[in-house]
Amino acid sequence: MSLAHIHATRPAPFNRPDLTLAPPLAAPRIRAVPTGTEARGFVLYVGIDEAKAAAAGTSLNRIVEALKALAIDIAPSAETYAAVALAPEGAGGRDVDVVRLALQDPAALAAHRAEPEELDRARSGVVVDISRKRVILDNETAALTYKEFELLQYLVLREGRTIDRAEIISSLWNSADEEDTPNERTIDVHVRRLRSKLGRYEDIVRTVRGVGYRFDRHADVAIRQSTTPSPDLF
């Protein structure tokens, strides 16, 4: 999942329901705010995809602008900031749950990390679990080294794009004083070792002759990621 930030100027006035406030009452203390702290604002998670917004005769941007304008209309000193949560096509799940995970809602993250281990073993094939930094092959955890996982993750997060060897080196061995920084030829050795550990699924890492390597989604591969966005979306 990844985030696209929306920077909207204050839109023109719009029709809204009557929000006349009742006579002020003593404000109760907001739940879950520990003593010695103060509430500085709030987050409202809105779960709706572009298709549902279009079916309702609107768009995500218009909804965001309307909510920002409403906040300013109610409390002129309020400051607003909006972000849209993105997920891979066909990822499934409730829209609001996707939003909460993408925006790193603590309760949603805790629930996600507490999912039973059996959920990782619901299918044969390959599970690339980016959130937990591991690869599961036919219900068994693959013994990848840190660099091998980083290499696979780099390709997975750039699904469908051919990555040349120079980019892999500069991105995964980017420290000037890091020992054993490979050259372009030895990248092939790293990829060969990764493939050997992927066993019969080695073809998920494809060679583009004369250029580099790429990852294409395959029916046998499931990607699990909760908070790691693809840096190439924007």
C-alpha positions as semicolon CSV with decimal commas, in nm:
position;residue;x (nm);y (nm);z (nm)
1;M;0,000;0,000;0,000
2;S;0,104;0,370;-0,059
3;L;-0,004;0,721;-0,004
4;A;-0,089;1,005;-0,241
5;H;-0,118;1,341;-0,074
6;I;-0,390;1,585;-0,172
7;H;-0,324;1,956;-0,152
8;A;-0,653;2,132;-0,215
9;T;-0,731;2,500;-0,189
10;R;-1,043;2,597;-0,009
11;P;-1,332;2,517;-0,245
12;A;-1,634;2,730;-0,320
13;P;-1,917;2,719;-0,065
14;F;-2,136;2,410;-0,088
15;N;-2,474;2,306;0,046
16;R;-2,459;2,121;0,375
17;P;-2,704;2,016;0,642
18;D;-2,792;2,247;0,928
19;L;-2,514;2,222;1,186
20;T;-2,649;2,469;1,439
21;L;-2,482;2,383;1,764
22;A;-2,680;2,305;2,077
23;P;-2,608;2,511;2,390
24;P;-2,257;2,425;2,509
25;L;-2,224;2,153;2,768
26;A;-1,933;2,058;2,985
27;A;-1,705;1,869;2,748
28;P;-1,639;1,512;2,860
29;R;-1,282;1,395;2,855
30;I;-1,200;1,225;2,527
31;R;-1,159;0,852;2,570
32;A;-0,803;0,712;2,552
33;V;-0,633;1,048;2,616
34;P;-0,400;0,984;2,912
35;T;-0,375;1,230;3,197
36;G;-0,113;1,492;3,125
37;T;-0,181;1,499;2,751
38;E;-0,425;1,692;2,537
39;A;-0,612;1,618;2,215
40;R;-0,475;1,822;1,924
41;G;-0,705;1,692;1,652
42;F;-0,850;1,374;1,514
43;V;-0,842;1,137;1,218
44;L;-1,155;1,034;1,028
45;Y;-1,102;0,723;0,814
46;V;-1,329;0,715;0,510
47;G;-1,352;0,387;0,320
48;I;-1,465;0,436;-0,039
49;D;-1,298;0,351;-0,367
50;E;-1,310;0,549;-0,690
51;A;-1,576;0,325;-0,846
52;K;-1,812;0,365;-0,550
53;A;-1,756;0,739;-0,547
54;A;-1,834;0,759;-0,918
55;A;-2,148;0,551;-0,870
56;A;-2,257;0,806;-0,610
57;G;-2,203;1,086;-0,861
58;T;-1,889;1,225;-0,702
59;S;-1,514;1,164;-0,677
60;L;-1,260;1,111;-0,402
61;N;-1,117;1,458;-0,457
62;R;-1,460;1,623;-0,426
63;I;-1,532;1,431;-0,105
64;V;-1,198;1,540;0,040
65;E;-1,257;1,904;-0,057
66;A;-1,606;1,898;0,092
67;L;-1,486;1,752;0,422
68;K;-1,199;2,000;0,446
69;A;-1,435;2,289;0,373
70;L;-1,684;2,159;0,629
71;A;-1,417;2,149;0,899
72;I;-1,313;2,507;0,821
73;D;-1,677;2,618;0,810
74;I;-1,744;2,473;1,155
75;A;-1,413;2,584;1,308
76;P;-1,235;2,850;1,094
77;S;-0,908;2,805;1,284
78;A;-0,894;2,433;1,205
79;E;-0,605;2,307;0,996
80;T;-0,661;2,010;0,766
81;Y;-0,445;1,759;0,583
82;A;-0,569;1,476;0,363
83;A;-0,411;1,163;0,217
84;V;-0,552;0,893;-0,008
85;A;-0,476;0,526;0,065
86;L;-0,378;0,309;-0,233
87;A;-0,378;-0,069;-0,263
88;P;-0,286;-0,312;-0,541
89;E;-0,573;-0,380;-0,780
90;G;-0,781;-0,676;-0,667
91;A;-0,629;-0,675;-0,319
92;G;-0,974;-0,712;-0,164
93;G;-1,074;-0,633;0,193
94;R;-1,299;-0,365;0,335
95;D;-1,214;-0,020;0,207
96;V;-1,196;0,130;0,555
97;D;-0,960;-0,146;0,673
98;V;-0,729;-0,080;0,378
99;V;-0,729;0,291;0,465
100;R;-0,653;0,229;0,833
101;L;-0,361;0,000;0,751
102;A;-0,220;0,231;0,485
103;L;-0,232;0,528;0,722
104;Q;-0,083;0,318;1,003
105;D;-0,370;0,332;1,248
106;P;-0,219;0,172;1,563
107;A;-0,524;-0,041;1,642
108;A;-0,546;-0,172;1,285
109;L;-0,173;-0,249;1,275
110;A;-0,191;-0,434;1,607
111;A;-0,483;-0,645;1,485
112;H;-0,304;-0,719;1,158
113;R;0,015;-0,830;1,331
114;A;-0,183;-1,048;1,571
115;E;-0,340;-1,253;1,290
116;P;-0,287;-1,626;1,345
117;E;0,014;-1,782;1,180
118;E;-0,219;-2,018;0,995
119;L;-0,334;-1,733;0,773
120;D;0,012;-1,738;0,614
121;R;-0,036;-2,105;0,535
122;A;-0,372;-2,081;0,368
123;R;-0,235;-2,172;0,027
124;S;0,048;-2,348;-0,147
125;G;0,285;-2,150;-0,364
126;V;0,484;-1,842;-0,270
127;V;0,393;-1,585;-0,007
128;V;0,617;-1,278;-0,009
129;D;0,542;-1,125;0,330
130;I;0,692;-0,778;0,310
131;S;0,551;-0,665;0,643
132;R;0,731;-0,951;0,824
133;K;1,036;-0,973;0,595
134;R;1,000;-1,336;0,497
135;V;0,912;-1,566;0,209
136;I;0,700;-1,879;0,250
137;L;0,731;-2,157;-0,009
138;D;0,459;-2,424;0,000
139;N;0,394;-2,351;0,369
140;E;0,762;-2,354;0,466
141;T;0,968;-2,044;0,543
142;A;1,250;-2,000;0,293
143;A;1,599;-1,952;0,438
144;L;1,677;-1,627;0,260
145;T;1,956;-1,402;0,378
146;Y;1,881;-1,038;0,453
147;K;2,025;-0,925;0,119
148;E;1,840;-1,197;-0,072
149;F;1,510;-1,082;0,075
150;E;1,597;-0,718;0,007
151;L;1,670;-0,806;-0,356
152;L;1,340;-0,991;-0,398
153;Q;1,147;-0,717;-0,219
154;Y;1,305;-0,452;-0,442
155;L;1,179;-0,633;-0,751
156;V;0,837;-0,712;-0,602
157;L;0,771;-0,350;-0,508
158;R;0,847;-0,254;-0,868
159;E;0,627;-0,521;-1,021
160;G;0,631;-0,523;-1,400
161;R;0,931;-0,292;-1,433
162;T;1,268;-0,416;-1,554
163;I;1,542;-0,317;-1,308
164;D;1,893;-0,289;-1,442
165;R;2,191;-0,416;-1,244
166;A;2,331;-0,068;-1,180
167;E;2,008;0,038;-1,010
168;I;2,009;-0,270;-0,790
169;I;2,365;-0,197;-0,679
170;S;2,303;0,170;-0,608
171;S;1,981;0,098;-0,419
172;L;2,076;-0,207;-0,213
173;W;2,446;-0,138;-0,164
174;N;2,430;0,239;-0,133
175;S;2,676;0,289;0,150
176;A;3,017;0,407;0,033
177;D;3,197;0,211;0,302
178;E;2,987;-0,106;0,281
179;E;3,206;-0,409;0,228
180;D;3,164;-0,650;-0,060
181;T;2,973;-0,408;-0,280
182;P;2,915;-0,612;-0,596
183;N;2,975;-0,517;-0,954
184;E;2,717;-0,577;-1,225
185;R;2,844;-0,927;-1,297
186;T;2,823;-1,044;-0,938
187;I;2,461;-0,925;-0,919
188;D;2,393;-1,225;-1,142
189;V;2,544;-1,446;-0,872
190;H;2,317;-1,295;-0,606
191;V;2,013;-1,351;-0,828
192;R;2,121;-1,709;-0,899
193;R;2,148;-1,781;-0,526
194;L;1,806;-1,626;-0,466
195;R;1,653;-1,836;-0,742
196;S;1,809;-2,153;-0,606
197;K;1,630;-2,093;-0,274
198;L;1,301;-2,027;-0,452
199;G;1,320;-2,381;-0,590
200;R;1,049;-2,461;-0,842
201;Y;0,930;-2,099;-0,821
202;E;1,260;-1,956;-0,943
203;D;1,094;-1,817;-1,255
204;I;0,913;-1,547;-1,057
205;V;1,242;-1,355;-1,092
206;R;1,276;-1,308;-1,465
207;T;1,589;-1,223;-1,661
208;V;1,556;-0,954;-1,926
209;R;1,854;-1,030;-2,144
210;G;2,101;-0,746;-2,173
211;V;1,910;-0,528;-1,925
212;G;1,844;-0,675;-1,582
213;Y;1,567;-0,843;-1,386
214;R;1,197;-0,805;-1,321
215;F;0,914;-0,951;-1,116
216;D;0,575;-1,018;-1,276
217;R;0,273;-1,123;-1,071
218;H;0,212;-1,496;-1,100
219;A;-0,085;-1,711;-1,002
220;D;0,132;-1,898;-0,751
221;V;0,252;-1,581;-0,577
222;A;0,076;-1,385;-0,304
223;I;0,212;-1,053;-0,179
224;R;0,142;-0,944;0,176
225;Q;0,218;-0,584;0,256
226;S;0,048;-0,359;0,504
227;T;0,258;-0,048;0,534
228;T;0,526;-0,069;0,270
229;P;0,428;0,141;-0,032
230;S;0,571;0,112;-0,378
231;P;0,799;0,411;-0,428
232;D;0,735;0,402;-0,803
233;L;0,367;0,489;-0,790
234;F;0,442;0,860;-0,762
